[in-house]
Amino acid sequence: MPETSGIHEIINPGGTGSSFSPAYSKLPTKPSIRKSRLKIGEIVPGKILEVHKPDIAIVSLPEGNFSAVLHSNLRSDDYLYFKVIETEPNLLLKIHSVPVKFEGKEISNSDIIRILDIPSNNFFIELISSLKKIRKNILRDEIIVINQFFANLPNEFKDYTKLNIAFNLILFLLDNKIQLSHTNYFAFSNVFYLNKLANSLEIIYKYVKKTNDDVFKELNDIFEKIKNPEKSIKDLFDVFLYENSQRSQLKFYDAIARILDRIGSDAEFSSLIEPLKVVMRFIEILHIFNLINYKNKNNLLLILPYFRNDKFYLARINVQRNNKYKIETAELRIETKKFDKIDFKIQKMDEFFEILIKNNTLKFQQIIKEFINTLASSLESKELKLGLVKIVSSFEIESSDEEKKDQTTQAISVVI
């Protein structure tokens, strides 16, 4: 049996901590099997055909079937992706990811956890649920990164009753290529957790309500308009905006800035200074949050204040952007002696390229990988991205899950 010991990872699920099997697989190359053409770093799909106890399995890869040493949680018919770690002297694969759906059916959270060989507890079940909403493939390394980052957060920022909010915040940082640091997590947490903002508004409102100081007159007028939205419903949308339109009568950010400038560090207002700063920081970070989402063509966020029973509440409104991508399409045909005709359909959407290929020749399917990997590298050098690449039976548009089930497709692996 090939040696797989000595490679370990640590999973600290929400702080409990446990070590587990490395999720690597060595595939012995036998003399009767031709030399593998896989490349180091390549991501390849694989299906478990048979499992022989304790940890031997027959795996179907794009190049054929191989005997593999795998962790014992895998079962027949499991479908997943591997990353090539070594090719010589033996083929060494690392478990990379699991698709959210396979053959039109959703893979359950418990099966994803089992296949990826991660602890089965509430933390990881919640994490998988959050990932499935925005991912087509669940990456094992991403789960480890998220888990380790959460485990190292100070305890006051670990709200186990709202894990989904914490995961959404971490994924926002990852997806927007913002450094995954405590500083950035704390800064953007104000947008995801609104408790601190609501409490600060309540303190400011109660203070302003009971004082006759002219310093707070402008702020008091703003609160009165918020309390009577039927008279100024449009103004509510401007309360937490960094820059207000000239038509708006609410200048919340500017009013707070002027108050802080006037009261300075006066001990008389010590209980009010920090809540005012919390609101200012929130408006600033919300502005940055929406700038990032606007640049990346994601939904924008509006926060609307409202009163009920003389108490402040906050409503979150996600504004979905109507993104109409300019789609450029080209269809090509190549006549060859060895592979018959080969049809390509290439679509460019924004900076992404999609490629559909019509040719069912097995030898062509093996050779085309070299072309795809070269194309991916070439596009990346020009700051473009290769998206979907599939071998299909026709170029008809897939419009439903049922149609997808009937259409024969094959994933092409890409070196990353």
Backbone torsions as a table, in degrees:
resi	resn	phi	psi	omega
1	MET	NA	130.8	-179.1
2	PRO	-60.7	149.8	-178.9
3	GLU	-78.8	127.3	177.4
4	THR	-127.3	5.5	-178.9
5	SER	-78.1	167.3	176.0
6	GLY	91.2	-5.0	176.6
7	ILE	-113.4	117.4	-175.2
8	HIS	-136.1	152.3	173.2
9	GLU	-130.9	157.4	179.1
10	ILE	-115.5	126.4	173.0
11	ILE	-108.0	129.2	179.7
12	ASN	-119.6	77.9	-171.5
13	PRO	-68.0	94.3	178.2
14	GLY	68.7	15.7	174.4
15	GLY	109.1	-5.4	-177.7
16	THR	-80.3	-39.8	173.2
17	GLY	82.0	126.4	173.6
18	SER	-164.5	146.7	176.6
19	SER	-97.7	158.9	-178.8
20	PHE	-154.6	172.2	-175.7
21	SER	-58.0	147.8	-171.5
22	PRO	-73.0	-14.3	-179.6
23	ALA	61.9	37.3	171.2
24	TYR	-107.1	156.4	179.2
25	SER	-138.0	129.4	174.6
26	LYS	-100.5	128.2	178.8
27	LEU	-107.9	106.6	-178.1
28	PRO	-67.5	133.3	178.2
29	THR	-89.9	115.5	-179.2
30	LYS	-92.0	152.6	-179.9
31	PRO	-57.1	-29.7	-176.7
32	SER	-78.1	-12.4	-179.1
33	ILE	-101.0	132.0	-178.8
34	ARG	-64.8	159.4	-177.6
35	LYS	-64.2	135.9	-178.0
36	SER	-70.6	142.5	176.1
37	ARG	-98.8	6.5	179.2
38	LEU	-64.5	150.7	179.7
39	LYS	-111.4	149.7	176.4
40	ILE	-62.1	132.1	-178.3
41	GLY	94.3	-9.8	-177.2
42	GLU	-75.1	142.5	176.4
43	ILE	-101.0	122.6	-176.4
44	VAL	-126.2	139.9	176.2
45	PRO	-78.5	147.0	178.3
46	GLY	-146.3	145.4	177.8
47	LYS	-122.4	134.2	179.1
48	ILE	-78.7	117.4	-179.5
49	LEU	-88.5	-46.0	-179.6
50	GLU	-143.2	152.2	175.9
51	VAL	-123.2	124.9	177.6
52	HIS	-114.3	118.9	-176.0
53	LYS	-61.9	152.4	-1.0
54	PRO	-82.1	-30.4	-174.3
55	ASP	-148.4	29.2	177.8
56	ILE	-101.7	134.8	-179.7
57	ALA	-139.3	154.9	171.4
58	ILE	-100.0	120.9	-174.6
59	VAL	-114.3	133.2	175.5
60	SER	-93.9	116.1	177.4
61	LEU	-113.0	168.0	179.5
62	PRO	-54.9	-26.3	-178.1
63	GLU	-92.1	-4.1	-179.0
64	GLY	136.4	-169.1	-178.2
65	ASN	-97.8	138.6	-178.0
66	PHE	-133.8	149.7	171.2
67	SER	-83.0	133.0	-173.4
68	ALA	-135.0	150.8	169.2
69	VAL	-97.6	116.1	-175.5
70	LEU	-130.7	166.1	176.6
71	HIS	-70.1	151.0	-167.8
72	SER	-71.9	-6.8	-178.8
73	ASN	-77.9	-15.0	-179.0
74	LEU	-73.3	149.2	-177.9
75	ARG	-131.3	164.7	176.3
76	SER	-57.7	141.5	179.3
77	ASP	78.4	-0.1	172.6
78	ASP	-65.0	137.2	179.3
79	TYR	-121.4	130.1	-177.7
80	LEU	-156.1	178.3	178.4
81	TYR	-114.9	142.6	177.3
82	PHE	-115.9	154.9	171.5
83	LYS	-112.6	131.3	-178.4
84	VAL	-75.8	121.3	-179.0
85	ILE	-100.1	-43.4	178.1
86	GLU	-140.4	153.7	175.4
87	THR	-120.0	-19.8	-179.8
88	GLU	-132.2	142.2	-4.4
89	PRO	-76.7	-20.0	177.0
90	ASN	-119.0	159.3	177.8
91	LEU	-82.8	118.3	-178.0
92	LEU	-113.8	120.0	-177.9
93	LEU	-115.1	148.3	174.1
94	LYS	-115.9	136.1	176.5
95	ILE	-63.1	123.1	-172.2
96	HIS	-103.6	-54.8	-173.8
97	SER	-162.6	170.0	176.7
98	VAL	-129.9	132.9	176.8
99	PRO	-69.8	149.6	177.5
100	VAL	-67.0	-34.6	178.5
101	LYS	-128.7	147.6	174.3
102	PHE	-139.3	126.0	-177.8
103	GLU	54.0	42.0	175.5
104	GLY	80.3	-4.2	-178.4
105	LYS	-111.1	138.3	178.9
106	GLU	-73.7	134.6	176.2
107	ILE	-84.1	129.9	-174.9
108	SER	-67.5	157.7	177.6
109	ASN	-58.0	-42.5	-177.3
110	SER	-64.6	-37.0	179.1
111	ASP	-71.4	-38.5	177.0
112	ILE	-62.0	-43.6	178.8
113	ILE	-63.0	-42.5	179.9
114	ARG	-64.8	-47.3	-177.1
115	ILE	-65.4	-42.0	179.7
116	LEU	-77.3	-8.4	176.8
117	ASP	58.0	54.5	174.8
118	ILE	-118.7	158.5	-177.6
119	PRO	-58.3	142.7	178.9
120	SER	-98.5	97.1	175.2
121	ASN	-148.0	178.5	-173.8
122	ASN	-60.7	-36.2	-178.8
123	PHE	-58.7	-51.3	-176.3
124	PHE	-75.5	-30.4	175.2
125	ILE	-63.8	-43.8	177.5
126	GLU	-64.6	-39.2	-179.6
127	LEU	-65.3	-44.4	177.9
128	ILE	-61.7	-40.8	179.3
129	SER	-61.8	-40.7	178.9
130	SER	-67.5	-41.7	-178.7
131	LEU	-66.6	-37.0	-176.7
132	LYS	-65.0	-21.1	179.9
133	LYS	-74.7	-23.9	-174.4
134	ILE	-129.9	0.8	-178.4
135	ARG	-121.4	144.8	171.1
136	LYS	-90.3	-25.0	176.7
137	ASN	-131.2	137.4	179.3
138	ILE	-96.4	112.6	-176.6
139	LEU	-89.4	130.3	-179.3
140	ARG	-64.2	-43.3	-178.7
141	ASP	-63.6	-36.5	179.1
142	GLU	-65.6	-38.7	177.1
143	ILE	-61.2	-42.4	-179.9
144	ILE	-64.6	-42.0	178.9
145	VAL	-61.5	-47.1	-179.1
146	ILE	-63.1	-44.2	-179.1
147	ASN	-62.2	-46.4	-178.4
148	GLN	-65.9	-38.1	179.1
149	PHE	-65.6	-45.8	-179.9
150	PHE	-62.7	-40.4	-178.9
151	ALA	-61.5	-30.0	-177.5
152	ASN	-90.5	-1.5	177.2
153	LEU	-69.3	146.9	172.6
154	PRO	-57.7	148.0	-174.4
155	ASN	-57.7	-31.6	-177.7
156	GLU	-68.3	-14.1	178.5
157	PHE	-103.2	5.4	178.6
158	LYS	-100.7	94.7	178.2
159	ASP	-99.5	98.3	-175.5
160	TYR	-72.0	-15.3	178.1
161	THR	-82.7	-12.8	-179.7
162	LYS	-132.9	51.6	-179.2
163	LEU	-61.2	-34.7	-178.3
164	ASN	-60.8	-34.0	178.1
165	ILE	-68.7	-42.8	178.2
166	ALA	-61.0	-42.4	-179.7
167	PHE	-66.4	-40.7	178.4
168	ASN	-61.9	-38.0	178.8
169	LEU	-66.6	-46.5	-179.9
170	ILE	-63.5	-41.0	179.5
171	LEU	-67.3	-33.2	175.2
172	PHE	-60.7	-44.0	179.4
173	LEU	-65.2	-45.1	-178.4
174	LEU	-64.8	-47.3	-174.7
175	ASP	-68.1	-26.9	-179.9
176	ASN	-99.8	12.6	176.4
177	LYS	55.1	38.4	174.1
178	ILE	-94.4	134.6	-176.5
179	GLN	-51.0	129.6	-179.8
180	LEU	-82.2	85.6	-177.7
181	SER	-128.3	161.3	177.4
182	HIS	-61.5	-37.8	-178.8
183	THR	-60.4	-48.6	-179.8
184	ASN	-68.4	-36.1	178.1
185	TYR	-62.8	-46.1	-179.2
186	PHE	-65.3	-40.1	-178.3
187	ALA	-63.1	-51.3	-176.5
188	PHE	-80.0	-11.9	178.2
189	SER	-60.8	-27.1	180.0
190	ASN	-64.2	-26.8	178.8
191	VAL	-79.7	-31.0	-177.1
192	PHE	-90.0	-35.8	176.6
193	TYR	-109.1	113.8	-174.2
194	LEU	-95.8	4.2	-176.8
195	ASN	-60.0	-45.5	-177.0
196	LYS	-63.9	-39.8	178.6
197	LEU	-64.5	-46.3	-179.6
198	ALA	-60.9	-43.3	179.6
199	ASN	-64.6	-40.4	180.0
200	SER	-66.0	-41.6	177.7
201	LEU	-61.9	-38.5	-179.7
202	GLU	-64.2	-43.2	179.1
203	ILE	-63.4	-46.2	-179.3
204	ILE	-62.9	-45.1	-177.8
205	TYR	-61.0	-46.3	-178.7
206	LYS	-65.3	-37.2	179.1
207	TYR	-66.6	-48.1	-178.3
208	VAL	-64.1	-34.6	-176.7
209	LYS	-65.2	-33.1	-174.6
210	LYS	-99.2	-0.1	-178.5
211	THR	-109.2	152.0	176.0
212	ASN	-109.8	9.5	-178.2
213	ASP	-63.7	128.6	-179.0
214	ASP	-62.1	-20.4	179.7
215	VAL	-58.7	-30.9	-174.0
216	PHE	-103.8	8.3	-177.0
217	LYS	-60.7	-44.6	-179.1
218	GLU	-61.9	-40.9	179.7
219	LEU	-67.5	-38.4	179.1
220	ASN	-63.2	-40.1	178.1
221	ASP	-62.4	-38.2	179.1
222	ILE	-65.7	-43.8	178.8
223	PHE	-61.7	-37.6	179.3
224	GLU	-64.9	-37.5	177.6
225	LYS	-69.2	-35.9	177.2
226	ILE	-65.9	-36.8	-179.8
227	LYS	-70.4	-18.7	-179.1
228	ASN	-124.0	67.9	-173.9
229	PRO	-64.7	-23.0	-179.4
230	GLU	-63.4	-22.2	179.5
231	LYS	-90.6	-19.5	-175.5
232	SER	-150.8	50.6	-174.8
233	ILE	-59.5	-36.8	-179.4
234	LYS	-66.3	-31.0	-178.1
235	ASP	-67.3	-25.9	-179.0
236	LEU	-60.6	-31.2	-178.4
237	PHE	-72.1	-15.0	-177.8
238	ASP	-99.7	-6.2	-173.2
239	VAL	-56.8	-46.8	-175.2
240	PHE	-104.6	22.2	174.5
241	LEU	-87.9	143.6	-178.3
242	TYR	-69.6	-40.7	177.1
243	GLU	-120.3	121.0	-179.2
244	ASN	-92.6	148.9	177.2
245	SER	-70.1	158.0	-178.2
246	GLN	-65.8	-25.1	-179.7
247	ARG	-72.5	-26.1	-175.7
248	SER	-74.2	140.5	177.1
249	GLN	-93.2	-7.6	-179.5
250	LEU	-92.3	121.7	178.1
251	LYS	-125.0	61.0	-171.1
252	PHE	-60.9	-52.1	-178.1
253	TYR	-60.6	-46.9	-179.4
254	ASP	-63.7	-39.0	-179.7
255	ALA	-63.4	-43.4	179.2
256	ILE	-65.4	-41.2	179.5
257	ALA	-60.8	-41.5	179.4
258	ARG	-67.2	-38.4	179.3
259	ILE	-64.4	-47.2	180.0
260	LEU	-61.3	-36.3	179.1
261	ASP	-66.3	-36.0	-176.4
262	ARG	-80.2	-38.8	-175.8
263	ILE	-86.3	-18.3	176.9
264	GLY	54.8	-127.5	179.4
265	SER	-111.6	28.8	-179.1
266	ASP	-57.3	126.0	-178.1
267	ALA	-61.1	-25.9	180.0
268	GLU	-60.9	-28.9	-176.3
269	PHE	-110.9	21.2	-174.7
270	SER	-58.9	-35.5	-178.4
271	SER	-74.1	-13.2	-175.0
272	LEU	-102.1	-24.3	-172.9
273	ILE	-61.5	-49.1	-177.6
274	GLU	-64.8	-45.1	175.8
275	PRO	-58.0	-38.1	177.8
276	LEU	-64.6	-40.3	178.5
277	LYS	-67.4	-34.9	178.1
278	VAL	-60.9	-43.9	-179.4
279	VAL	-66.0	-41.9	178.4
280	MET	-62.3	-45.1	-179.8
281	ARG	-64.1	-36.8	178.8
282	PHE	-62.5	-46.9	-179.0
283	ILE	-61.9	-39.1	179.6
284	GLU	-66.3	-45.4	-177.2
285	ILE	-72.6	-31.9	175.5
286	LEU	-64.1	-39.0	177.7
287	HIS	-62.2	-45.2	178.6
288	ILE	-65.2	-42.7	179.0
289	PHE	-56.3	-46.0	-178.8
290	ASN	-73.1	-31.2	174.8
291	LEU	-63.2	-42.1	178.5
292	ILE	-64.1	-45.2	-179.9
293	ASN	-65.6	-37.3	179.1
294	TYR	-64.9	-44.2	-179.7
295	LYS	-62.0	-37.4	-176.8
296	ASN	-96.0	12.6	175.1
297	LYS	60.0	38.0	176.2
298	ASN	-104.0	173.4	179.3
299	ASN	-63.7	145.5	175.1
300	LEU	-95.5	158.7	-176.4
301	LEU	-119.6	129.8	172.7
302	LEU	-117.0	139.2	176.5
303	ILE	-114.9	121.4	-179.2
304	LEU	-112.4	126.4	176.3
305	PRO	-84.3	147.8	173.1
306	TYR	-152.4	156.6	-179.0
307	PHE	-107.0	141.3	172.2
308	ARG	-148.0	124.8	-176.4
309	ASN	54.8	42.2	177.4
310	ASP	58.3	34.8	178.9
311	LYS	-135.2	145.5	-178.8
312	PHE	-78.3	136.6	170.5
313	TYR	-134.4	160.6	-178.3
314	LEU	-128.5	136.3	178.0
315	ALA	-111.2	135.4	176.4
316	ARG	-97.8	130.2	177.8
317	ILE	-127.1	118.7	176.0
318	ASN	-90.9	122.2	-179.3
319	VAL	-97.5	109.9	-178.1
320	GLN	-80.0	127.7	-179.6
321	ARG	-84.0	140.3	178.2
322	ASN	-91.7	88.2	-176.4
323	ASN	-90.5	113.8	176.9
324	LYS	-104.2	100.5	-178.2
325	TYR	-74.0	141.4	173.1
326	LYS	-80.7	113.4	-176.1
327	ILE	-102.7	121.3	175.6
328	GLU	-108.3	129.1	-175.1
329	THR	-125.3	140.8	175.5
330	ALA	-140.7	138.7	176.5
331	GLU	-116.8	129.3	-177.0
332	LEU	-123.7	150.4	174.9
333	ARG	-131.5	131.3	178.1
334	ILE	-117.9	125.8	177.6
335	GLU	-93.8	126.5	179.4
336	THR	-131.3	161.2	178.2
337	LYS	-83.9	-34.5	-174.1
338	LYS	-85.3	-33.0	-170.8
339	PHE	-118.8	16.0	-175.4
340	ASP	61.5	-155.7	-179.5
341	LYS	-83.0	146.9	179.0
342	ILE	-124.9	122.6	179.9
343	ASP	-105.7	133.9	176.5
344	PHE	-119.1	138.4	169.0
345	LYS	-122.3	116.6	-176.0
346	ILE	-114.8	126.8	178.7
347	GLN	-120.6	133.8	175.7
348	LYS	-111.6	116.7	178.2
349	MET	-120.2	110.2	-174.2
350	ASP	58.2	-123.8	-179.7
351	GLU	-97.9	6.8	-177.3
352	PHE	-100.3	143.8	174.5
353	PHE	-113.1	134.7	172.4
354	GLU	-114.0	138.3	-179.9
355	ILE	-130.0	123.5	173.2
356	LEU	-111.3	137.0	-175.3
357	ILE	-127.8	130.7	176.4
358	LYS	-107.5	105.1	172.0
359	ASN	-176.7	121.1	-173.9
360	ASN	-100.1	12.3	179.3
361	THR	-71.6	123.7	-176.4
362	LEU	-58.8	-42.2	-178.6
363	LYS	-64.0	-38.4	178.3
364	PHE	-64.5	-40.6	-179.6
365	GLN	-60.2	-33.7	179.7
366	GLN	-75.1	-39.8	-177.0
367	ILE	-74.4	-33.9	-174.3
368	ILE	-61.8	-22.4	179.7
369	LYS	-59.6	-37.0	178.8
370	GLU	-61.8	-41.7	178.5
371	PHE	-64.3	-43.5	-177.8
372	ILE	-63.7	-44.2	-179.3
373	ASN	-64.1	-39.8	177.8
374	THR	-65.5	-42.2	179.5
375	LEU	-63.5	-42.6	-179.8
376	ALA	-59.8	-43.4	179.4
377	SER	-66.1	-41.0	-179.3
378	SER	-64.3	-43.0	178.9
379	LEU	-65.1	-41.8	-178.6
380	GLU	-61.6	-35.7	179.7
381	SER	-66.3	-21.1	177.8
382	LYS	-104.3	18.3	178.4
383	GLU	59.9	34.5	172.5
384	LEU	-114.0	166.0	-174.1
385	LYS	-128.8	141.7	174.6
386	LEU	-93.9	119.3	-179.0
387	GLY	-94.1	-121.2	-175.7
388	LEU	-71.2	132.7	172.7
389	VAL	-131.5	121.0	-177.0
390	LYS	-142.0	148.1	167.4
391	ILE	-94.9	123.4	-173.2
392	VAL	-126.5	164.0	177.4
393	SER	-86.5	-21.6	177.2
394	SER	-155.4	166.6	180.0
395	PHE	-96.4	17.5	-180.0
396	GLU	-66.8	145.1	-179.7
397	ILE	-72.1	130.5	177.1
398	GLU	-83.9	117.7	-174.1
399	SER	-112.1	-7.3	-179.6
400	SER	-154.8	164.6	178.9
401	ASP	-63.9	-34.3	-178.9
402	GLU	-65.1	-41.2	179.1
403	GLU	-66.1	-36.0	-179.5
404	LYS	-64.3	-34.5	-179.4
405	LYS	-63.7	-34.8	-175.2
406	ASP	-83.6	-12.8	-174.8
407	GLN	-96.3	130.1	-179.9
408	THR	-82.2	120.6	179.0
409	THR	-133.2	157.6	176.4
410	GLN	-138.6	130.6	179.3
411	ALA	-76.0	143.1	175.4
412	ILE	-107.5	128.0	-179.2
413	SER	-77.1	147.7	-178.3
414	VAL	-128.0	133.7	176.5
415	VAL	-69.3	131.5	177.8
416	ILE	-124.5	NA	NA
